[in-house]
């Protein structure tokens, strides 16, 4: 009896491994972070197939490009190591919610659609946060604290600019269009991504500045809350 072996999942696994190796070689990810990223990619594929992978790759590629863009100029603003690769904690903070939702979609297929919507919203928020943070400090003109609306130092927790917020909204919209095209679901994902990004800034100003939460915790919360917002909007 001849057994048919599905080719696409095998090619996908090869592609994921190749991306992991390239990211480690290029010092974009630590070895452990690359392994975790590969695991997240695998469970996202289980829960959302090719579309989920496209969403994850869009976030990852644009996030890496935005982080690398004029990194030397941003190093002084963010007070971080210029060549430091992403850690396991950072990967989980940005993609952990998507991975959890991928598992839920796989094990609870009758509700897979809502889990996939929530996954898209979590990645929309993650990309919005990354783009607004990494590019907003470069192109923003005026920076203010999201809680007090007073002028504040760019790059500080909870500090936003109009330009950065607009760039983040574009990132959320891009994820939404990949997920659902021009549809109501796309609007939900975009709104949830923007709200998640705003919640990130609020948590940064209220809790991260007081060292009650670190950046990884704030990122995981904003992606998770964006997913919850999408679920709520879908049921309105």
ZICOR-V411815 format. One record per residue. N is the residue number from 1. SS is DSSP state (H for helix, E for strand, C for the rest). D_CENTER is the distance of its C-alpha to the mean C-alpha in Angstrom with 1 decimal. Layout:
n=N ss=SS d_center=D_CENTER
n=N ss=SS d_center=D_CENTER
This chain:
n=1 ss=C d_center=45.1
n=2 ss=C d_center=42.4
n=3 ss=C d_center=38.8
n=4 ss=C d_center=36.1
n=5 ss=C d_center=33.0
n=6 ss=C d_center=29.8
n=7 ss=H d_center=28.8
n=8 ss=H d_center=25.3
n=9 ss=H d_center=23.7
n=10 ss=H d_center=25.6
n=11 ss=H d_center=24.4
n=12 ss=H d_center=20.8
n=13 ss=H d_center=21.4
n=14 ss=H d_center=23.1
n=15 ss=H d_center=20.3
n=16 ss=H d_center=17.7
n=17 ss=H d_center=20.3
n=18 ss=H d_center=21.0
n=19 ss=H d_center=17.4
n=20 ss=H d_center=17.4
n=21 ss=H d_center=20.8
n=22 ss=H d_center=20.0
n=23 ss=H d_center=17.0
n=24 ss=H d_center=19.4
n=25 ss=H d_center=22.2
n=26 ss=C d_center=20.4
n=27 ss=C d_center=19.3
n=28 ss=C d_center=15.6
n=29 ss=E d_center=15.3
n=30 ss=C d_center=17.9
n=31 ss=H d_center=19.8
n=32 ss=H d_center=18.6
n=33 ss=H d_center=14.9
n=34 ss=H d_center=15.6
n=35 ss=H d_center=17.4
n=36 ss=H d_center=14.7
n=37 ss=H d_center=12.2
n=38 ss=H d_center=15.1
n=39 ss=H d_center=15.7
n=40 ss=H d_center=12.3
n=41 ss=H d_center=12.9
n=42 ss=H d_center=16.3
n=43 ss=H d_center=15.7
n=44 ss=H d_center=13.2
n=45 ss=H d_center=16.2
n=46 ss=H d_center=18.6
n=47 ss=H d_center=17.1
n=48 ss=H d_center=16.1
n=49 ss=H d_center=18.0
n=50 ss=H d_center=17.5
n=51 ss=H d_center=15.4
n=52 ss=H d_center=12.7
n=53 ss=H d_center=12.9
n=54 ss=H d_center=12.8
n=55 ss=H d_center=9.6
n=56 ss=H d_center=8.1
n=57 ss=H d_center=10.2
n=58 ss=H d_center=9.4
n=59 ss=H d_center=5.8
n=60 ss=H d_center=7.6
n=61 ss=H d_center=10.7
n=62 ss=H d_center=9.9
n=63 ss=H d_center=7.8
n=64 ss=H d_center=11.0
n=65 ss=H d_center=13.3
n=66 ss=H d_center=12.3
n=67 ss=H d_center=12.5
n=68 ss=H d_center=15.8
n=69 ss=C d_center=17.2
n=70 ss=C d_center=20.1
n=71 ss=H d_center=19.0
n=72 ss=H d_center=22.5
n=73 ss=H d_center=22.8
n=74 ss=H d_center=19.7
n=75 ss=H d_center=20.9
n=76 ss=H d_center=23.5
n=77 ss=H d_center=21.4
n=78 ss=H d_center=18.8
n=79 ss=C d_center=21.6
n=80 ss=C d_center=19.7
n=81 ss=C d_center=20.9
n=82 ss=C d_center=20.6
n=83 ss=C d_center=20.6
n=84 ss=C d_center=18.8
n=85 ss=C d_center=16.5
n=86 ss=E d_center=13.3
n=87 ss=C d_center=14.5
n=88 ss=H d_center=14.2
n=89 ss=H d_center=13.2
n=90 ss=H d_center=10.2
n=91 ss=H d_center=9.1
n=92 ss=H d_center=9.9
n=93 ss=H d_center=8.4
n=94 ss=H d_center=4.7
n=95 ss=H d_center=6.1
n=96 ss=H d_center=9.3
n=97 ss=H d_center=9.2
n=98 ss=H d_center=8.7
n=99 ss=H d_center=11.4
n=100 ss=H d_center=13.6
n=101 ss=H d_center=13.5
n=102 ss=H d_center=14.4
n=103 ss=H d_center=17.3
n=104 ss=H d_center=18.4
n=105 ss=H d_center=18.6
n=106 ss=H d_center=20.6
n=107 ss=H d_center=23.0
n=108 ss=C d_center=23.4
n=109 ss=H d_center=23.7
n=110 ss=H d_center=25.6
n=111 ss=H d_center=22.6
n=112 ss=H d_center=20.1
n=113 ss=H d_center=19.5
n=114 ss=H d_center=18.3
n=115 ss=H d_center=16.0
n=116 ss=H d_center=14.6
n=117 ss=H d_center=14.2
n=118 ss=H d_center=12.4
n=119 ss=H d_center=10.0
n=120 ss=H d_center=9.4
n=121 ss=H d_center=9.1
n=122 ss=H d_center=6.5
n=123 ss=H d_center=4.2
n=124 ss=H d_center=6.2
n=125 ss=H d_center=5.8
n=126 ss=H d_center=2.4
n=127 ss=H d_center=4.3
n=128 ss=H d_center=7.2
n=129 ss=H d_center=7.2
n=130 ss=H d_center=7.0
n=131 ss=H d_center=9.6
n=132 ss=H d_center=11.6
n=133 ss=H d_center=12.0
n=134 ss=H d_center=12.8
n=135 ss=H d_center=14.9
n=136 ss=H d_center=16.1
n=137 ss=H d_center=18.2
n=138 ss=H d_center=19.8
n=139 ss=H d_center=20.6
n=140 ss=C d_center=21.0
n=141 ss=C d_center=24.6
n=142 ss=C d_center=24.9
n=143 ss=C d_center=22.7
n=144 ss=E d_center=23.3
n=145 ss=E d_center=22.4
n=146 ss=C d_center=20.6
n=147 ss=C d_center=23.1
n=148 ss=C d_center=26.3
n=149 ss=C d_center=25.7
n=150 ss=C d_center=27.7
n=151 ss=E d_center=27.1
n=152 ss=C d_center=25.2
n=153 ss=C d_center=24.2
n=154 ss=C d_center=21.2
n=155 ss=C d_center=18.5
n=156 ss=C d_center=19.6
n=157 ss=C d_center=17.6
n=158 ss=C d_center=17.6
n=159 ss=E d_center=18.9
n=160 ss=E d_center=17.8
n=161 ss=C d_center=19.4
n=162 ss=H d_center=20.1
n=163 ss=H d_center=19.0
n=164 ss=H d_center=15.6
n=165 ss=H d_center=15.1
n=166 ss=H d_center=16.3
n=167 ss=H d_center=14.1
n=168 ss=H d_center=10.9
n=169 ss=H d_center=12.7
n=170 ss=H d_center=13.3
n=171 ss=H d_center=9.7
n=172 ss=H d_center=9.4
n=173 ss=H d_center=12.8
n=174 ss=H d_center=12.2
n=175 ss=H d_center=9.8
n=176 ss=H d_center=12.5
n=177 ss=H d_center=15.3
n=178 ss=H d_center=14.3
n=179 ss=H d_center=14.1
n=180 ss=H d_center=17.3
n=181 ss=C d_center=19.0
n=182 ss=C d_center=21.2
n=183 ss=C d_center=21.5
n=184 ss=H d_center=21.2
n=185 ss=H d_center=18.2
n=186 ss=H d_center=16.4
n=187 ss=H d_center=17.6
n=188 ss=H d_center=16.3
n=189 ss=H d_center=12.7
n=190 ss=H d_center=12.9
n=191 ss=H d_center=14.7
n=192 ss=H d_center=12.4
n=193 ss=H d_center=9.3
n=194 ss=H d_center=11.9
n=195 ss=H d_center=13.3
n=196 ss=H d_center=10.3
n=197 ss=H d_center=9.9
n=198 ss=H d_center=13.7
n=199 ss=H d_center=13.7
n=200 ss=H d_center=11.7
n=201 ss=H d_center=14.5
n=202 ss=H d_center=17.1
n=203 ss=H d_center=16.3
n=204 ss=H d_center=16.3
n=205 ss=H d_center=19.6
n=206 ss=H d_center=21.2
n=207 ss=H d_center=20.3
n=208 ss=H d_center=18.6
n=209 ss=C d_center=21.4
n=210 ss=C d_center=23.9
n=211 ss=C d_center=22.3
n=212 ss=C d_center=22.0
n=213 ss=C d_center=18.3
n=214 ss=C d_center=16.5
n=215 ss=H d_center=13.2
n=216 ss=H d_center=11.7
n=217 ss=H d_center=13.2
n=218 ss=H d_center=12.0
n=219 ss=H d_center=8.3
n=220 ss=H d_center=9.1
n=221 ss=H d_center=11.3
n=222 ss=H d_center=9.4
n=223 ss=H d_center=7.0
n=224 ss=H d_center=10.4
n=225 ss=H d_center=12.3
n=226 ss=H d_center=10.5
n=227 ss=H d_center=11.4
n=228 ss=H d_center=14.9
n=229 ss=H d_center=15.3
n=230 ss=H d_center=14.8
n=231 ss=H d_center=17.4
n=232 ss=H d_center=19.7
n=233 ss=H d_center=19.7
n=234 ss=H d_center=20.4
n=235 ss=C d_center=23.4
n=236 ss=C d_center=24.8
